[in-house]
Amino acid sequence: MNTATRCYLGFDFGASSGRAILGYLSGGTSKRLEIQEIHRFPNEAVHCGKYLKWETERLFEEMKIAINKCADMGVHIDSIGIDTWGVDFGLVDGQGNLVYRPVAYRDERTNGLMDEAFKIMPKEEIFKNTGLAFMQFNTLYQLLAMQRDPEAAPYLNGEYRLLFMPDLFEHYLTGALGTEYTIASTSQLIDPVKRGWATEVLKAFGIPEKLFAPLQQPGATRGLLRKDICPKLDYDIPVIAVASHDTASAVAAVPARKGESFAYISSGTWSLMGVETLNPLCTPAVMEANFTNEGGLDGTTRMLKNIMGLWIIQECRKQFNQERAAKGLSPLSFADIVDEVSALPKPTTAVIDVDDDLFFGPDGMVDRIEGYVKARGGSIDPKHRVGEVADIVYRSLALKYRWAIERIEQITSTPIDVLYIVGGGGNNELLNRYTAQAIRRPVRIGAGEGTVIGNLLVQAMGRGDVKDLWELRQIVRDSFGDKEYGYNSAEDARWDADYQRLLALMK
């Protein structure tokens, strides 16, 4: 690569918004990445008939707006990449038309289907073949729900192609069909050892392998941008299948040093906490802890735990602001909520298990937390309701991180020296301090935009501008740095007592 600057366009889709980010990578011996947000748009699942679905056609229109903005700016785009959340998918026909719009993973259609699946193939056999944690919204159970829906079942006859969310958007951009490995690895349909489809699982559940488009590893070129999307761009623009599961992109951008024994959290709506391994770990201990083995960059595996994450505080804020609006009061920001925690006259003692099914669904989150605490002999002071509820959530998250990191050390027989946090949740200093106190290890905060940074730099790898994963991480450190939080051993007694409360809840 020469010293000229490359420009990559990354689309980063979350469960509440989507963004288009330009990444400018300078060449030479010391490479630096600069990023620029050029377009942001809402993304929310909507009720469509009897299901909760994603508005993929509208989101595609937003993508076209972003690409045309680049043309109007005079930017030369070297490539485009897309990352999204996992498990969800749409189906297209032989002409590439969307015939089955993606259903959102929080839809209730998969409730109870894991137990039904275990009657077809025992839980232990599913895990042996996939190494994936059991979550009711995994693609496997979504397909089982489709099989049981007379209107949806015909789409699974093998005449149509299943495309996961980033693959569907890449199809919109290029017309090409493909399945990127890291996003497929969230489905509970991939064999992590063979790094291909779990054929025994497909056979057991009557899922034809021809339902799926060919697998590609991160960095592969999916196709070229269709000319009709932006006629002003009169040159070929490759669309790269990046590590398109957003967590895979975020983990790629962890600013770790080679040789460190580190764990990571990709912190956002979910907290994805784990370690990077060379091989999948499909042992009974991993299954019992409900950890998962998902695909990573450069042939690595992400052995991690899905923890409910900031979804809970997001839903609490929504309820607080609904109540305030009814009283004519101004809405609370997340910073306002943290201020309410700081103003508490005394520490809270209640703890919740953030992964309890009670906290999975939307709406009424504060009421559910209050009910959970009251049912276990606690209470929340109405005068300090905002601060106490938020403090319970943040401390409980930190304590669940401690539980997960201890499980990781037991499973891998390797001590963890440092925890890296990437993603928007790393901007929450209160949670960062609580996490360092709970886990008794230094916590380093990577770039808040870690997901899209990983997306952009995997594009650079695919284009030959970045050599490997460790050069990618070096660029992240050099470009964005990291901030470290230590812990105060004087607070150990309180955190130990709270941790015992959490363990009692988890029994």
Buried (B, 14 or more C-beta within 10 A) or exposed (E): BEEEEBBBBBBBBBBEEBBBBBBBBBBEEEBBBEBEEBBEBEBEBEEEEEBBBBBBEEBBEBBBBBBBBBBEEEBEBBBBBBBBBBBBBBBBEEEEEBBBBBBBBBBEBBEEBBEEBBEEBEEEBBBBBBBBBBBBBBBBBBBBBBBEBEEBEEBBEEBBBBBBBBBBBBBBBBEBBBBBBBBBBBBBBBBBBEBEBBBBBBEBBEBEEEBBBEBBBBBBBBBBBBEEBBEEBEEEBBBBBBBBBBBBBBBBBBBBEEEEEBBBBBBBBBBBBBBBBEEBBBBEEBBEBBBBBBBBBBEBBBBBBBBBBBBBBBBBBBBBBEEBEEEEEEEBEBEBBBBBBEEBEEEBBBBBBBBEEEBBEEEBBBEBBBEBBEEEEBEBEEEBBBBBBBBBBBBBBBBBBBBBBBBBBEBBEEEBEBBBBBBBBBBBEBBBBBBBBBBBBBBBBBBBBBBBBBBBBBBBBBBEBBEEBBBBBBBBBEBBEBEEBEBEEEEEEEBEEBBEBBBEBEE
